[in-house]
């Protein structure tokens, strides 16, 4: 097996373009980049919340992970909105429980 490293950094405008493509792989790449790089925390959080309700489990997982990155990088998330949204994901996709728990831990530690 060979591993391929992909730089998750894209510009804000490129992330918007990738999201608009509605191609799951592009949306996933955009969400991870947003979590790791976006300076506008409020916009980044709102995008992640939008994709938490995706029917695609991988897209939802990426939105969850990106929220954890936002908490770590910015030291802040809107707990009143994010925490209930993450709980809903646990019911929709029980297989993502570990990803949700990791993000909840990031929120507790960094915010």
N, CA and C atoms as a LAMMPS dump frame, in Angstrom:
ITEM: TIMESTEP
0
ITEM: NUMBER OF ATOMS
333
ITEM: BOX BOUNDS ff ff ff
-5.0000000000000000e+02 5.0000000000000000e+02
-5.0000000000000000e+02 5.0000000000000000e+02
-5.0000000000000000e+02 5.0000000000000000e+02
ITEM: ATOMS id mol type element x y z
1 1 1 N 0.838 -1.162 0
2 1 2 C 0 0 0
3 1 3 C 0.894 1.239 0
4 2 1 N 0.562 2.202 -0.836
5 2 2 C 1.313 3.449 -0.819
6 2 3 C 0.395 4.558 -0.317
7 3 1 N 0.987 5.443 0.419
8 3 2 C 0.237 6.571 0.949
9 3 3 C 0.499 7.793 0.096
10 4 1 N -0.526 8.574 -0.115
11 4 2 C -0.411 9.791 -0.901
12 4 3 C -0.773 10.96 -0.01
13 5 1 N 0.177 11.852 0.213
14 5 2 C -0.088 13.04 1.03
15 5 3 C -0.729 14.1 0.153
16 6 1 N -1.798 14.683 0.65
17 6 2 C -2.439 15.792 -0.043
18 6 3 C -2.461 16.984 0.899
19 7 1 N -1.998 18.115 0.405
20 7 2 C -2.029 19.342 1.192
21 7 3 C -3.482 19.796 1.312
22 8 1 N -4 19.895 2.529
23 8 2 C -5.404 20.267 2.693
24 8 3 C -5.664 21.774 2.599
25 9 1 N -4.662 22.541 2.226
26 9 2 C -4.818 23.996 2.209
27 9 3 C -5.28 24.496 0.848
28 10 1 N -6.439 25.112 0.854
29 10 2 C -6.905 25.836 -0.327
30 10 3 C -7.385 27.202 0.136
31 11 1 N -7.426 28.143 -0.777
32 11 2 C -7.877 29.498 -0.435
33 11 3 C -9.371 29.487 -0.112
34 12 1 N -9.818 30.556 0.507
35 12 2 C -11.237 30.712 0.821
36 12 3 C -12.073 30.588 -0.458
37 13 1 N -11.662 31.305 -1.507
38 13 2 C -12.424 31.277 -2.756
39 13 3 C -12.45 29.887 -3.377
40 14 1 N -11.333 29.178 -3.303
41 14 2 C -11.281 27.816 -3.832
42 14 3 C -12.164 26.891 -2.998
43 15 1 N -12.196 27.081 -1.692
44 15 2 C -13.065 26.27 -0.835
45 15 3 C -14.53 26.496 -1.209
46 16 1 N -14.895 27.742 -1.449
47 16 2 C -16.269 28.055 -1.86
48 16 3 C -16.588 27.369 -3.187
49 17 1 N -15.651 27.397 -4.114
50 17 2 C -15.85 26.757 -5.418
51 17 3 C -16.01 25.24 -5.257
52 18 1 N -15.171 24.646 -4.419
53 18 2 C -15.26 23.199 -4.185
54 18 3 C -16.597 22.819 -3.543
55 19 1 N -17.054 23.618 -2.6
56 19 2 C -18.344 23.349 -1.965
57 19 3 C -19.477 23.424 -2.988
58 20 1 N -19.408 24.408 -3.866
59 20 2 C -20.456 24.615 -4.863
60 20 3 C -20.503 23.502 -5.906
61 21 1 N -19.431 22.75 -6.037
62 21 2 C -19.387 21.688 -7.042
63 21 3 C -20.334 20.534 -6.703
64 22 1 N -20.676 20.379 -5.428
65 22 2 C -21.522 19.286 -4.948
66 22 3 C -20.94 17.902 -5.231
67 23 1 N -19.637 17.838 -5.487
68 23 2 C -18.933 16.566 -5.63
69 23 3 C -18.39 16.225 -4.242
70 24 1 N -18.787 15.065 -3.728
71 24 2 C -18.452 14.724 -2.34
72 24 3 C -16.967 14.872 -2.025
73 25 1 N -16.097 14.385 -2.891
74 25 2 C -14.652 14.488 -2.634
75 25 3 C -14.213 15.947 -2.546
76 26 1 N -14.789 16.799 -3.367
77 26 2 C -14.455 18.223 -3.321
78 26 3 C -14.973 18.873 -2.05
79 27 1 N -16.19 18.518 -1.656
80 27 2 C -16.773 19.073 -0.435
81 27 3 C -15.94 18.656 0.776
82 28 1 N -15.524 17.407 0.813
83 28 2 C -14.689 16.914 1.914
84 28 3 C -13.378 17.687 1.978
85 29 1 N -12.727 17.869 0.828
86 29 2 C -11.468 18.624 0.785
87 29 3 C -11.679 20.057 1.261
88 30 1 N -12.779 20.668 0.834
89 30 2 C -13.069 22.046 1.239
90 30 3 C -13.299 22.129 2.742
91 31 1 N -14.072 21.206 3.292
92 31 2 C -14.356 21.246 4.729
93 31 3 C -13.088 21.103 5.562
94 32 1 N -12.224 20.185 5.186
95 32 2 C -10.982 20.01 5.941
96 32 3 C -10.122 21.262 5.839
97 33 1 N -10.036 21.833 4.656
98 33 2 C -9.271 23.068 4.494
99 33 3 C -9.867 24.202 5.322
100 34 1 N -11.175 24.305 5.317
101 34 2 C -11.845 25.351 6.099
102 34 3 C -11.516 25.179 7.58
103 35 1 N -11.595 23.951 8.065
104 35 2 C -11.279 23.707 9.472
105 35 3 C -9.856 24.065 9.832
106 36 1 N -8.943 23.775 8.923
107 36 2 C -7.519 23.991 9.201
108 36 3 C -7.024 25.393 8.882
109 37 1 N -7.711 26.117 7.999
110 37 2 C -7.129 27.35 7.472
111 37 3 C -7.998 28.604 7.518
112 38 1 N -9.295 28.455 7.541
113 38 2 C -10.176 29.623 7.41
114 38 3 C -10.02 30.564 8.604
115 39 1 N -9.85 31.827 8.298
116 39 2 C -9.694 32.842 9.348
117 39 3 C -11.03 33.338 9.897
118 40 1 N -12.077 33.274 9.096
119 40 2 C -13.395 33.741 9.528
120 40 3 C -14.102 32.593 10.255
121 41 1 N -13.962 32.576 11.568
122 41 2 C -14.495 31.489 12.377
123 41 3 C -16.004 31.339 12.236
124 42 1 N -16.718 32.417 12.216
125 42 2 C -18.177 32.35 12.154
126 42 3 C -18.633 31.737 10.831
127 43 1 N -18.023 32.17 9.729
128 43 2 C -18.352 31.594 8.427
129 43 3 C -17.989 30.115 8.402
130 44 1 N -16.804 29.784 8.881
131 44 2 C -16.345 28.397 8.88
132 44 3 C -17.297 27.512 9.679
133 45 1 N -17.677 27.964 10.844
134 45 2 C -18.595 27.195 11.685
135 45 3 C -19.932 27.013 10.988
136 46 1 N -20.451 28.047 10.361
137 46 2 C -21.753 27.933 9.694
138 46 3 C -21.698 26.948 8.527
139 47 1 N -20.586 26.929 7.807
140 47 2 C -20.434 25.968 6.711
141 47 3 C -20.407 24.549 7.267
142 48 1 N -19.664 24.342 8.318
143 48 2 C -19.594 23.003 8.922
144 48 3 C -20.963 22.557 9.414
145 49 1 N -21.694 23.437 10.053
146 49 2 C -23.032 23.093 10.532
147 49 3 C -23.952 22.72 9.373
148 50 1 N -23.816 23.421 8.265
149 50 2 C -24.617 23.117 7.073
150 50 3 C -24.358 21.686 6.608
151 51 1 N -23.104 21.264 6.612
152 51 2 C -22.744 19.944 6.103
153 51 3 C -22.872 18.837 7.147
154 52 1 N -23.153 19.168 8.39
155 52 2 C -23.421 18.142 9.397
156 52 3 C -24.685 17.359 9.06
157 53 1 N -25.585 17.951 8.303
158 53 2 C -26.848 17.289 7.968
159 53 3 C -26.789 16.58 6.62
160 54 1 N -25.604 16.447 6.056
161 54 2 C -25.435 15.749 4.788
162 54 3 C -25.897 14.296 4.915
163 55 1 N -26.379 13.746 3.828
164 55 2 C -26.743 12.329 3.791
165 55 3 C -25.512 11.453 3.573
166 56 1 N -24.397 12.074 3.2
167 56 2 C -23.162 11.333 2.962
168 56 3 C -22.366 11.301 4.266
169 57 1 N -22.123 10.113 4.768
170 57 2 C -21.445 9.955 6.056
171 57 3 C -20.032 10.547 6.044
172 58 1 N -19.321 10.421 4.938
173 58 2 C -17.957 10.959 4.852
174 58 3 C -17.959 12.483 4.876
175 59 1 N -18.927 13.085 4.226
176 59 2 C -19.051 14.542 4.26
177 59 3 C -19.356 14.993 5.689
178 60 1 N -20.287 14.31 6.332
179 60 2 C -20.626 14.639 7.721
180 60 3 C -19.415 14.483 8.631
181 61 1 N -18.669 13.403 8.46
182 61 2 C -17.463 13.18 9.274
183 61 3 C -16.454 14.299 9.082
184 62 1 N -16.316 14.774 7.862
185 62 2 C -15.378 15.875 7.587
186 62 3 C -15.837 17.171 8.246
187 63 1 N -17.138 17.425 8.235
188 63 2 C -17.672 18.621 8.892
189 63 3 C -17.438 18.553 10.403
190 64 1 N -17.608 17.367 10.97
191 64 2 C -17.362 17.183 12.408
192 64 3 C -15.896 17.472 12.722
193 65 1 N -15.013 16.863 11.961
194 65 2 C -13.572 17.04 12.174
195 65 3 C -13.184 18.501 12.019
196 66 1 N -13.746 19.156 11.015
197 66 2 C -13.438 20.577 10.789
198 66 3 C -13.871 21.428 11.984
199 67 1 N -15 21.102 12.599
200 67 2 C -15.421 21.841 13.797
201 67 3 C -14.402 21.684 14.925
202 68 1 N -13.83 20.508 15.061
203 68 2 C -12.782 20.316 16.061
204 68 3 C -11.561 21.165 15.762
205 69 1 N -11.197 21.249 14.478
206 69 2 C -10.061 22.098 14.095
207 69 3 C -10.361 23.566 14.392
208 70 1 N -11.579 23.985 14.12
209 70 2 C -11.972 25.384 14.388
210 70 3 C -11.85 25.671 15.884
211 71 1 N -12.327 24.763 16.711
212 71 2 C -12.229 24.953 18.167
213 71 3 C -10.773 25.079 18.592
214 72 1 N -9.939 24.21 18.051
215 72 2 C -8.517 24.215 18.417
216 72 3 C -7.826 25.487 17.929
217 73 1 N -8.082 25.882 16.703
218 73 2 C -7.377 27.029 16.11
219 73 3 C -7.87 28.371 16.652
220 74 1 N -9.176 28.492 16.853
221 74 2 C -9.749 29.781 17.238
222 74 3 C -10.054 29.886 18.729
223 75 1 N -10.061 28.753 19.426
224 75 2 C -10.357 28.775 20.855
225 75 3 C -11.79 29.131 21.161
226 76 1 N -12.646 28.929 20.158
227 76 2 C -14.032 29.349 20.344
228 76 3 C -14.927 28.673 19.316
229 77 1 N -16.093 28.236 19.752
230 77 2 C -17.198 27.836 18.886
231 77 3 C -18.478 28.235 19.599
232 78 1 N -19.558 28.317 18.852
233 78 2 C -20.858 28.621 19.446
234 78 3 C -21.417 27.325 20.03
235 79 1 N -21.112 27.1 21.291
236 79 2 C -21.491 25.849 21.953
237 79 3 C -22.996 25.6 21.904
238 80 1 N -23.804 26.651 22.032
239 80 2 C -25.26 26.485 22.063
240 80 3 C -25.803 25.945 20.75
241 81 1 N -25.076 26.159 19.666
242 81 2 C -25.488 25.657 18.361
243 81 3 C -24.763 24.365 18.01
244 82 1 N -23.467 24.333 18.242
245 82 2 C -22.643 23.205 17.811
246 82 3 C -22.926 21.934 18.62
247 83 1 N -23.022 22.035 19.925
248 83 2 C -23.183 20.828 20.749
249 83 3 C -24.465 20.055 20.424
250 84 1 N -25.627 20.728 20.326
251 84 2 C -26.834 19.972 19.951
252 84 3 C -26.751 19.387 18.534
253 85 1 N -26.107 20.093 17.63
254 85 2 C -25.961 19.584 16.264
255 85 3 C -25.11 18.321 16.243
256 86 1 N -24.057 18.296 17.048
257 86 2 C -23.216 17.1 17.122
258 86 3 C -23.982 15.926 17.744
259 87 1 N -24.814 16.197 18.73
260 87 2 C -25.622 15.13 19.332
261 87 3 C -26.583 14.528 18.308
262 88 1 N -27.161 15.357 17.442
263 88 2 C -28.06 14.853 16.402
264 88 3 C -27.316 13.927 15.446
265 89 1 N -26.071 14.273 15.139
266 89 2 C -25.271 13.445 14.231
267 89 3 C -25.068 12.053 14.837
268 90 1 N -24.858 11.981 16.139
269 90 2 C -24.635 10.681 16.793
270 90 3 C -25.846 9.763 16.608
271 91 1 N -27.02 10.342 16.541
272 91 2 C -28.231 9.537 16.347
273 91 3 C -28.406 9.156 14.88
274 92 1 N -28.055 10.059 13.989
275 92 2 C -28.202 9.81 12.55
276 92 3 C -27.168 8.8 12.048
277 93 1 N -25.919 8.978 12.488
278 93 2 C -24.811 8.111 12.077
279 93 3 C -24.102 7.582 13.327
280 94 1 N -24.64 6.551 13.955
281 94 2 C -23.987 6.015 15.158
282 94 3 C -22.524 5.631 14.926
283 95 1 N -22.183 5.292 13.696
284 95 2 C -20.795 4.91 13.386
285 95 3 C -19.824 6.079 13.54
286 96 1 N -20.348 7.297 13.594
287 96 2 C -19.489 8.483 13.741
288 96 3 C -19.339 8.913 15.191
289 97 1 N -19.798 8.09 16.107
290 97 2 C -19.732 8.434 17.533
291 97 3 C -18.309 8.798 17.966
292 98 1 N -17.321 8.034 17.534
293 98 2 C -15.93 8.315 17.913
294 98 3 C -15.438 9.64 17.372
295 99 1 N -15.818 9.969 16.155
296 99 2 C -15.419 11.248 15.55
297 99 3 C -16.073 12.392 16.321
298 100 1 N -17.349 12.228 16.646
299 100 2 C -18.06 13.248 17.425
300 100 3 C -17.398 13.411 18.79
301 101 1 N -17.078 12.311 19.446
302 101 2 C -16.459 12.387 20.772
303 101 3 C -15.095 13.089 20.706
304 102 1 N -14.322 12.823 19.668
305 102 2 C -13.033 13.522 19.502
306 102 3 C -13.241 15.021 19.369
307 103 1 N -14.243 15.41 18.6
308 103 2 C -14.512 16.838 18.413
309 103 3 C -15.038 17.467 19.695
310 104 1 N -15.9 16.757 20.402
311 104 2 C -16.386 17.281 21.688
312 104 3 C -15.228 17.474 22.668
313 105 1 N -14.275 16.568 22.639
314 105 2 C -13.096 16.712 23.493
315 105 3 C -12.286 17.945 23.086
316 106 1 N -12.099 18.15 21.779
317 106 2 C -11.399 19.351 21.304
318 106 3 C -12.11 20.614 21.769
319 107 1 N -13.433 20.609 21.689
320 107 2 C -14.207 21.773 22.134
321 107 3 C -14.007 21.998 23.625
322 108 1 N -14.057 20.924 24.415
323 108 2 C -13.862 21.072 25.863
324 108 3 C -12.452 21.565 26.209
325 109 1 N -11.449 21.043 25.511
326 109 2 C -10.065 21.381 25.833
327 109 3 C -9.689 22.784 25.356
328 110 1 N -10.141 23.168 24.182
329 110 2 C -9.634 24.388 23.563
330 110 3 C -10.552 25.603 23.653
331 111 1 N -11.789 25.409 24.127
332 111 2 C -12.684 26.581 24.202
333 111 3 C -13.099 26.874 25.627
